[in-house]
Amino acid sequence: MAALIASGLLLLNGVVAVAAEPIKLGFLYPYTGPYKEMGIAEARAALLAVEEINAAGGVLGRPLELLLENTASKPDKAVAAVKSVANQGASMVFGGVSSAVAITAGKEAAKQGLLFFSAHSYANATTGAEGHRYIFRESYNAWMSSKALSFYLNQSLAGKRLVYVTVDYSWGHSTEASMRSFTNTDDNHVNPGYLVPFPRPKHSEIKAALDAAQQSGAEVMVLTMAGDDLAVAMQLVHTMELKKTMTIIVPGLTLDTVRVTGVGLLEGVVSTVPWCWRLPYQYGFEKGIHFVDAFTERYENYPSSSAASTYSIVYQFKDAVERARSLNSERLIEALEDHTYIGLKDQQTWRGFDHQNVQSVHVVKVKTRNDAMKDRFYQDYFDILLSLPGNMAAQTQQEWTAARQAAGKPQQLQ
């Protein structure tokens, strides 16, 4: 995959060589490690957006150029990657498939005077306790995902006991805390929770957490894991026949995660998505339809929500530069804050006080394998159960301020 992207970039650079000086975009993604499938999808979408924009004349008459860096989903590599693209003259940095990477990369980007756009980071802290003026998050967060899931749980599974199996890092903690709050399951004796080490937990450690969840007698398991670790967990769920006695909730699935884990193993699992490829066709979102058609024609594969995020970020950066008539980070912040737009779905807003992208959240259930396989790419994975508008899903400013105060952080982004 790296070779494919590199060859595409050589083509881009060939165009750049005979055009105006390029605007360089630093793109961080994991093409190795447990989240590599999501990273590769993000890279493909970013490359597609850059090529489309360049074909249409670029940004303020200048072409875009991608500077790609592998993070392997490791914060220390992310810091080195930000420094690398900054030294190469990047005008902004974006990407990432990990909250720890997003938070760390965002702080380093701020030191370099560059904006960082997070594409796939669900921990509340990214635009909450760890938020600052130079970081913007395009994806939803754990609060928004959990708020939507709580609507489903409180309506469809009211009165059931929950058990939490949670990856031991910021996204996992954010999700469990939010889910417990919205479903009134804070009592650990009634609704216990078990942590799975991160990164790279042992098979035995995942098994131990699932054994404990099974023995709890709970009727709903909230399994907050992702990437290769989720694939291992769901294989164990299948072997242990946990679906016979439990409804499985996996917050924040993506198309790539389902493909890697296996739709058969995830069949019937309830989750949330900020976007999926079927959404624009179902609701008539023209830009979303164009994106899916272009992506599938190029890669013979559907784009995931994380791919949609990186594609959207490139276009939002273009629009902000053209509104600001500048690449200056402070001018771009002014252009982005409280800007509302229609992208690949319905209305979205870059909220001014926290730089969180406020958008609709969709609760989905993974289809049966037979239904998913009827699609031309065998990837029709999700039935949409309900949609929650962004202003209902997101934290209020009062809630955000309270979280900042609890963390000992200023009440305004700095």
Secondary structure as GFF3:
##gff-version 3
##sequence-region A 1 414
A	DSSP	alpha_helix	2	17	.	.	.	ID=ss1
A	DSSP	beta_strand	23	29	.	.	.	ID=ss2
A	DSSP	alpha_helix	36	55	.	.	.	ID=ss3
A	DSSP	beta_strand	64	70	.	.	.	ID=ss4
A	DSSP	alpha_helix	75	87	.	.	.	ID=ss5
A	DSSP	beta_strand	92	97	.	.	.	ID=ss6
A	DSSP	alpha_helix	99	111	.	.	.	ID=ss7
A	DSSP	beta_strand	116	120	.	.	.	ID=ss8
A	DSSP	three_ten_helix	124	126	.	.	.	ID=ss9
A	DSSP	beta_strand	135	137	.	.	.	ID=ss10
A	DSSP	alpha_helix	142	156	.	.	.	ID=ss11
A	DSSP	beta_strand	162	167	.	.	.	ID=ss12
A	DSSP	alpha_helix	170	183	.	.	.	ID=ss13
A	DSSP	beta_strand	193	196	.	.	.	ID=ss14
A	DSSP	alpha_helix	203	215	.	.	.	ID=ss15
A	DSSP	beta_strand	220	224	.	.	.	ID=ss16
A	DSSP	alpha_helix	227	239	.	.	.	ID=ss17
A	DSSP	three_ten_helix	242	244	.	.	.	ID=ss18
A	DSSP	beta_strand	247	249	.	.	.	ID=ss19
A	DSSP	alpha_helix	255	261	.	.	.	ID=ss20
A	DSSP	alpha_helix	263	266	.	.	.	ID=ss21
A	DSSP	beta_strand	270	273	.	.	.	ID=ss22
A	DSSP	alpha_helix	279	283	.	.	.	ID=ss23
A	DSSP	alpha_helix	286	299	.	.	.	ID=ss24
A	DSSP	alpha_helix	305	324	.	.	.	ID=ss25
A	DSSP	alpha_helix	329	336	.	.	.	ID=ss26
A	DSSP	beta_strand	339	342	.	.	.	ID=ss27
A	DSSP	beta_strand	347	350	.	.	.	ID=ss28
A	DSSP	beta_strand	357	358	.	.	.	ID=ss29
A	DSSP	beta_strand	361	366	.	.	.	ID=ss30
A	DSSP	alpha_helix	369	372	.	.	.	ID=ss31
A	DSSP	beta_strand	382	388	.	.	.	ID=ss32
A	DSSP	alpha_helix	390	393	.	.	.	ID=ss33
A	DSSP	alpha_helix	397	406	.	.	.	ID=ss34
###
